[in-house]
Amino acid sequence: MDALRTAAASSAPPSSSRAAAVPHATHTDLACEVCGRYPEPPKLRLTLANVAAMLPIELGVHAAVVGTEWPLPLKVLLLAATATALVIWVAEPSARHLLRTWLHAPALRRRRALGSAPALWRARVTLPDMPGALEKITRALAKLGVNVLSIQSQPVTGGVVDALVLSAPGGLTEDDLLDALALGGGAAPRVWPTTPLALVDGPTQALSLAARVAANPAELPYATAELLNAERVPADRPLTADAAARGTVLKLPGSPEPIVLIRDDEPFTPAEAARASRLAELAETVAARRA
């Protein structure tokens, strides 16, 4: 079954990214929200823009003044004063205003690259345990340009819970992914932003944590919390009946007191509970041999 699910994920057809959903940055996005000023453009671009704006002004002033019969010192003075004033108050501001998109093009490219950079998401969805169910999900995600990086399947009553790690275009939101999962036939879809740590191979992580517990059984509470991506609940913290009803609380036998783990809005599956119990048994066995 796992092999079939992996094959389904890898065979999903490529699809064009939903470019329209990724907002394109413009020069107005670079302005400071407080003062409204733009960042300083690259010196080379600013120099070229100033030359392009000043050259016609300089030529026009020279043509107007040089053709007169005024004394030479007066011509030089007028040329210097007029050209300087026009450059300071007309040419440079006009160049910055008219050519600002070109001036800030490097910053705009960086901003757009950040906006479209892939984002990692962790998803969990319940599917019917039947052929083609996972393929339908992967096709719905592929239409948004989402790539399925890993899949872990856990059988539950009435279907299979698939835990996926997704690489999605930066412009996609949580609602976009939830809609795609629901459109693909998934029940109770959930998504969370995640990091590259989610790509760590599950069995490798479990073996590493088992070695950690074998070396020091006192690490069991922390290892199980890391294994299940859950939070350890202190003994003096009251638990709500609603959390237990939703299946977000897991209690494990431990010494000197039971270990209680909680995970908001993400119920523990039977397979996860079994893994945590095995880890607790390992800690108990090692501690008994050392006693």
Backbone hydrogen bonds, N-H to C=O, Kabsch-Sander energy under -0.5 kcal/mol:
donor,donor_aa,acceptor,acceptor_aa,energy
5,R,1,M,-2.3
6,T,2,D,-2.5
7,A,3,A,-2.4
8,A,4,L,-2.1
9,A,5,R,-2.1
10,S,6,T,-2.2
11,S,7,A,-1.7
12,A,9,A,-0.7
18,R,144,L,-0.9
19,A,17,S,-2.4
21,A,18,R,-1.5
22,V,19,A,-1.4
25,A,23,P,-0.5
29,D,26,T,-1.6
30,L,27,H,-1.3
31,A,28,T,-0.9
32,C,37,R,-2.7
36,G,32,C,-1.4
46,L,42,P,-2.3
47,T,43,K,-2.7
48,L,44,L,-2.4
49,A,45,R,-2.3
50,N,46,L,-2.4
51,V,47,T,-2.5
52,A,48,L,-2.3
53,A,49,A,-1.7
54,M,50,N,-2.9
55,L,51,V,-2.5
57,I,53,A,-0.7
58,E,54,M,-3.0
59,L,55,L,-2.4
60,G,56,P,-2.3
61,V,57,I,-2.6
62,H,58,E,-2.5
63,A,59,L,-2.3
64,A,60,G,-1.8
65,V,61,V,-2.5
66,V,62,H,-2.6
67,G,63,A,-0.8
68,T,65,V,-1.7
75,K,71,P,-2.2
76,V,72,L,-2.8
77,L,73,P,-2.4
78,L,74,L,-2.8
79,L,75,K,-2.9
80,A,76,V,-2.7
81,A,77,L,-2.7
82,T,78,L,-2.9
83,A,79,L,-2.3
84,T,80,A,-2.2
85,A,81,A,-2.4
86,L,82,T,-2.6
87,V,83,A,-2.4
88,I,84,T,-2.6
89,W,85,A,-2.7
90,V,86,L,-1.8
91,A,86,L,-2.9
92,E,87,V,-2.4
94,S,90,V,-2.1
95,A,91,A,-2.8
96,R,92,E,-2.4
97,H,93,P,-2.0
98,L,94,S,-3.3
99,L,95,A,-2.0
100,R,97,H,-0.7
103,L,99,L,-3.0
104,H,100,R,-2.3
105,A,102,W,-1.3
108,L,104,H,-2.4
109,R,105,A,-2.5
110,R,106,P,-2.0
111,R,107,A,-2.4
112,R,108,L,-2.7
113,A,109,R,-2.3
114,L,110,R,-2.2
115,G,111,R,-2.2
116,S,112,R,-1.6
117,A,114,L,-0.8
119,A,168,A,-3.5
121,W,166,L,-2.6
122,R,192,W,-3.5
123,A,164,L,-3.1
124,R,190,R,-2.6
125,V,162,D,-2.0
126,T,187,A,-2.5
127,L,125,V,-0.5
127,L,160,V,-3.2
130,M,128,P,-2.2
133,A,130,M,-1.6
136,K,132,G,-1.8
137,I,133,A,-1.3
138,T,134,L,-2.5
139,R,135,E,-2.1
140,A,136,K,-1.8
141,L,137,I,-2.1
142,A,138,T,-2.4
143,K,139,R,-1.4
144,L,141,L,-1.5
145,G,142,A,-1.7
146,V,141,L,-2.1
147,N,167,S,-2.8
149,L,147,N,-0.7
149,L,165,V,-3.0
150,S,165,V,-1.1
152,Q,163,A,-2.1
154,Q,161,V,-2.3
156,V,159,G,-2.1
159,G,156,V,-1.8
160,V,127,L,-2.9
161,V,154,Q,-3.0
162,D,125,V,-2.9
162,D,160,V,-0.6
163,A,152,Q,-3.1
163,A,161,V,-0.5
164,L,123,A,-2.8
164,L,162,D,-0.6
165,V,150,S,-1.9
166,L,121,W,-3.4
166,L,164,L,-0.5
167,S,147,N,-2.8
168,A,119,A,-3.1
168,A,166,L,-0.6
172,L,169,P,-2.0
177,L,173,T,-1.8
178,L,174,E,-2.5
179,D,175,D,-2.6
180,A,176,D,-2.0
181,L,177,L,-2.5
182,A,178,L,-2.4
183,L,179,D,-2.6
184,G,180,A,-1.8
185,G,182,A,-1.6
186,G,181,L,-2.4
187,A,126,T,-3.0
190,R,124,R,-2.1
192,W,122,R,-2.6
194,T,120,L,-2.0
198,A,195,T,-2.2
199,L,196,P,-1.8
200,V,197,L,-1.6
205,Q,201,D,-2.5
206,A,202,G,-2.6
207,L,203,P,-2.5
208,S,204,T,-2.3
209,L,205,Q,-2.4
210,A,206,A,-2.3
211,A,207,L,-2.4
212,R,208,S,-1.8
213,V,209,L,-2.3
214,A,210,A,-2.6
215,A,211,A,-1.8
216,N,212,R,-1.5
219,E,216,N,-2.4
220,L,217,P,-1.8
223,A,219,E,-2.8
224,T,220,L,-2.7
225,A,221,P,-1.6
226,E,222,Y,-2.0
227,L,223,A,-2.6
228,L,224,T,-2.1
229,N,226,E,-0.6
230,A,225,A,-2.6
231,E,262,I,-2.8
233,V,260,V,-3.0
237,R,234,P,-1.7
244,A,240,T,-1.5
245,A,241,A,-2.2
246,R,242,D,-1.8
247,G,244,A,-1.0
248,T,243,A,-2.1
250,L,261,L,-2.8
252,L,259,I,-3.2
259,I,252,L,-2.9
260,V,258,P,-0.5
261,L,250,L,-3.0
261,L,259,I,-0.5
262,I,231,E,-2.5
263,R,248,T,-2.1
266,E,263,R,-1.4
268,F,247,G,-2.5
273,A,269,T,-2.3
274,A,270,P,-2.2
275,R,271,A,-2.1
276,A,272,E,-2.3
277,S,273,A,-2.1
278,R,274,A,-2.2
279,L,275,R,-2.0
280,A,276,A,-2.1
281,E,277,S,-2.4
282,L,278,R,-2.2
283,A,279,L,-2.1
284,E,280,A,-2.2
285,T,281,E,-2.5
286,V,282,L,-2.5
287,A,283,A,-2.4
288,A,284,E,-2.1
289,R,285,T,-1.9
290,R,286,V,-1.6
291,A,287,A,-0.9
